[in-house]
């Protein structure tokens, strides 16, 4: 097999993407990076972990800074004399941390625009996990029994909108658009284990293919 393969997982809220990513990491016996990305980025930038969590996966709301930097801050060298908003600073810190993970070897990375950050990686499997509305509502309701049924749908809609805005803003691409990913998985059809098995099998195929080449 190839020496390294990075698997990035973007996901709709309630689709089970995090659980699927965790299972993929177990099946392939490789590290999983998720919430520890925030911790490592905060440490790298000398930020409070709590402050960093509040800005995680939230696009900047500084219109002036956005106009100055353009729609994509990743790799932008000039500062234009403006103080960088926390959201943008955290995104760049997380991007550096993600690149560091990729250099170490094979791993699974959840969210944080990792598919875009690592777009120049040769060995990369970009996955998008989605699900039927009914299944997603059921998962979120089980996780948050304190929510009413109407609130569950509201939380799902708002979370997906936030993730979409964050991804679109920082990458200039469209969240969930098929050609930004190598594999789209409907967790409602396959289930958590089935989806994880499918992703793991695709990963093995890619790694074997690279050896043949």
N, C-alpha and C positions, 0 to 999 in steps of 0.2 A: 504493500500500500504506500501511497504518497506519505511524506513525512508530516504534512500538516494540512488541516482543513478547518476553516473558521465558519461556524454556522451562526447566522444572525436571524433573530426571530422578532418580527414586528407582529402586533396582534390587536384585534378588536377587543374592547373591554368585555369580559365575561366569556371569552372564547376558550379560556383555559390555556392560553399561550405560555404563561409562566410555568404551569405544571408540565406541559408538554416539553418545554425546554429543559426542565429539570430531569425529566425521564430520558430525553435524548442524551443528555450528559452522562447519565447512569449507564445507558446501553452502550455508549461508545467509550466509556471510562475516560472522560475528559472533563476539565473544569467548566463550571457554569459561572458566568458573571451577570449579576442583576443589580440588586440593591447595593452591593458592595462597590459598584461603580461610583455611586454618589459619595460614599465614605472616602474612597481613594482619591477622588477628584477634590473633595473638600480639604483633605490632608495636603494634597499637592499645591493647592492655592491658598493654604493657610486660612481656610474659611471654617465657620462653625458648621458642623454637620446638620444641625437643625435648620439653619438659614439656607444651606444648600438644598435640603429636601424641599423647602418651600418654593424654590425656584426650579426644581427638577421638571423637565419636559414641559416647560411653559415658555412660550416665545416672548421676547422683549416687547414692552408696550411703549418704548421710546421712539416716537415717530421721527424726531429729528435725527437720532442716531441711525435709525433704519434707512432714512433717505441718504445719509452720508455714506453708509457702508454698503448699501445695495441689499438685495434680497438674500444674500448668502454671506455670512460672516466667516465661515470656515476658510482659513488660509488667507484672509484679508490682512495685508501687511500694514497699511497706513491707518493711523488712529484719527486723523483729521482734527486733532485737538480736542476731541470729545472724551469724556470719561466713560469707559465701557460699562454698560448696565450689567448688573449681577447675572441676569439670565444668559447673556451672551458670553460673559466670562466663564460661567459654569459650563456652557456648551463646549467651549474651546478646551477647558480643563478635562472634561469628560472625553472629548475626542482624543486628546493626548493619552489619557489613561487606556482607552480602548485600543489604540494603536500599540501601546505597550503590551497589553494582553496578547494581541495577535502575534507579536514578535516572539513571545515565549513558546507558542505552539498551538496545537488544536484546542478549540474551546467553543462553547456556546455563549452567545451574548444576546441578552434580552433588551429590545427597544433602543432608545437613545440614538436613533438614526445610524446605528452601527453599519447597516448595509451601505450607506452613503460614505461614512467616514472611512470604511475599508474598501472602497470601490476599486482601488488599485491593487488589491491583494489578488494574487493569481489563484490561490486555493480558497474560494469563497462560495458558500451556499446560502443564498438569501431567501428566507422563508417568510410568508405572510399567513397568519392563522386567522380565520374568520369563522363565523357560526351563524346559525339561524337565530332570529330574534327570540323565539320561544325558549330555546335551549340556553341562550345567554341570560335571559331574564331569570330563568330557574336557578342558574349557577350563582348569579349575583344575589338573588333573594335568599339562597341557602347560606351564603357568606355573610349577608347582612339582614338577619331576621327582623331587625328593628325598623326596616323600611317598608312602607306601604307599596302595593303593586304599582301605583302611579309614580311613586318616587323611584322605584327600581328602573323604570324605563327612562326617567329623566336623568338619572345618574349615568346610565349607559350612553345616552345621547351626548351629554356634556363631556364625558371622558373621551369618547371617540372624537368629538369636535376638537378638544384640547390637543389630543395626540396628532390629529390631522394638521391642525394649525402649526404646531411645533415642527413637525416633519417638513411641511410645505415651506415654512419660513426659512428654516436653516439649510435646506438642501436645494430648494428651487424646483424640486420634483413633487409629484402628487402621491400622497400617502394612499396605499392600497391599490395603486394602478399596476396592472399585471406586469408591464415590462420593466418595472423597478425590481422585480423579484424573479428568482429561478423556480420557485415552487409555491403554490397557494394550496392550503389545506383547510378543508371544511371539517372542523372538529365535531360538529353536530352529526355528521355522517359517519366518521371514523371512530369517534370517541378519543379520549386522552391517550390510551395505550396504542390504539390503531394509528393515530396521527404520529405519535413518537416513533413507532416502528417504521412507518412510511418514510419519515424524514431520515431516520438512521440508515435505512436501506439505500436511499438516494445518496447519502453521504458516502457510503461504502462504494457505490457505483462510481462516483466522481473520483474518489481516491484511487480506485483500481484503474480507471481510465487514464489518469495522469501517469501512472506507472507504465502503461502500455505505450504512451506517447514518448 
